[in-house]
Amino acid sequence: MQPEPDKLAALIDTARALEAGGVPYALIGGLAVGIHAGVPRATIDVDVAADLGGGRGRAIQALERASFAKTGEFEHSVNFRHASGEPVQLAFDPEFDPMIARAERLDLAGTSIAIVRKEDLITMKRRAAADPTRRKSKRLRDEADVELLLGDVPDPDEGW
């Protein structure tokens, strides 16, 4: 029986590795949406934007030194697997760099994690939702994320 992947451990280890490598970064994606919206948001991986000015190669090396296994490399992202089995995706986009510079800090289990600001996350999600080449299910998820971030948060006591 395989142990469950561990999002929190993967996030903390990613942050520590990038910080040790001197690579500016910020948490983005579903975990960031859940944190900013104040409700859990299902996601299959830990998404982190890494500053291109910090060097794509340096970011990759930082995670490999921390024993992350590279599972794929694409034009705008590199995928890794944490020791727990949790997928981690590093995203690279010059439009993210100023957002990374403005990132807030969040304490998780005694580790300071950079997280993109809510307004910047909304901008990222709107841009992704407007991309006609993006798979429809992802575009719809991005649109739903924007609504969550704008305050359309479900009440656990409401009916259908």
N, C-alpha and C positions, 0 to 999 in steps of 0.2 A: 504494500500500500504506500502510495506517494504522499509525503506531507503537503499540506496546503501552502500555496504561494503566500508570501507575507508582504503586503503592500507597504506597511509602515517600515519594516526593516529595509526593504528595497529603496524607499524614498530617503530614509536617513543615510544609508550607505552611499547612495548616489550623491546626495548633498555633500557628505564628508569627502568623497573622492574628488568631486569637482572643486570644492574649496581647497583641498590639499594640492590640487593641480593648478590653482590660480585661475580657474575658468569661471567667469561670471555666468550665472544661470538663474532661472526662476521656474518654479512649478507652474504648469499650465494644465489644460485638459480637464478630464472628469473629476479628478481629486480636487483641483483648484475650484471648479464649479461648486462642488459639494461644500467646501470650506466657506466660500463666499456666500452661497445661498443659505447655508445653515441646515441643509438637509443632505442625507446620504445620496450619492449619485453613483450608480453602477458604472464601472469602467473595467476594461480588461487589462489595462497596463498603467504604469506610472509614466506620465508625459512631462518632460522637462525641456525647456528652451535653453540652449547654450549660445552664448554670445559669439558671433563669427569673428569679432575682433580678438577674442581670446584664443582663437585658433581651433578649427575643427579637429585637426590632428591631436592637439593637446587634450581636448575633451575626450576623444576616443582613448588615448593613452591613459588618461586618468582613470577611466572606468576599467580598462583592461588590467591596469596595475592593482585595482581593487578586486580582481577576480570575477568581474562581470564577463560573461561570454558573449562575443559579438555574434548575432544571428542574422543580420542583414544590413546592407548599406544601400542607401538610395540618394537621389539628388538633394533632398531637403531633410533627410533624417538618417539616423543610424539606430538599429534595434539591438538590444542586449537582453540577456537573461541573468537575473540575480541568482545567487546561490540557492535561494528558497524556491526558485522556479518562476518567480514573478517577472513578467516582461517589463522592460524599461525602454522608452523611446526618447532619444535625444533629437530635438528639432532644431534646425538651423535656418534662419531667415533674417535678412538684414532689417526687415521691418520690426522684428522682435527685439533687436538690440537696444533701442531706447526704452522699451518696455521692461527689459531686464534691468537696465540701469535705474528705473523707478521702482523696482520691486520692493515690497514690504517684507518684513521678517516675522516669522511665526515660530514659536517654540513648540517643538514636538519631541516629547520624551527626552528633554534636556538638550536637544540639538536645534540650533537656529537654522531654519529653512527659509530660503528666499521664495516668495510667491508673488506672481504677477498681480498687480492691482486689479480690482474688480472692473473698473472702467476699461482698462486695457484688455482684460479677458473678454469683455463684451465686444470690443473692436475685433479681436482675433476671431471670435465665434461668428460675428456677422460677415467678416471677410471669407471665412471658410464656407459658410452657408451659401454665399453668393457665387462660389466657384462652380461653374457648370460642368467641370470635369470630375468633380467629387461624386462619389457614389451617393445615390439618393438617400439611403438610410443614414449616412453620415451627415448629409446636409440637414435632414430633418432633426437629427440629434442636436446639431449645432443651433438650429432655430429654437428647439425646446430649451437648450441651455441658456440662450439669451433671455427667454421668458423667465426661467428660474432666477437668473441673476437680476432681472428687473423687479422681482418680488412676487411672481406668480408661483408661490410655494404652496404645495398641498397641505391641508389641515388633516392630521391623522384621524380626526373625528368626523370629517365630512363624508357624506355618502357619494354615490356615483353621481 
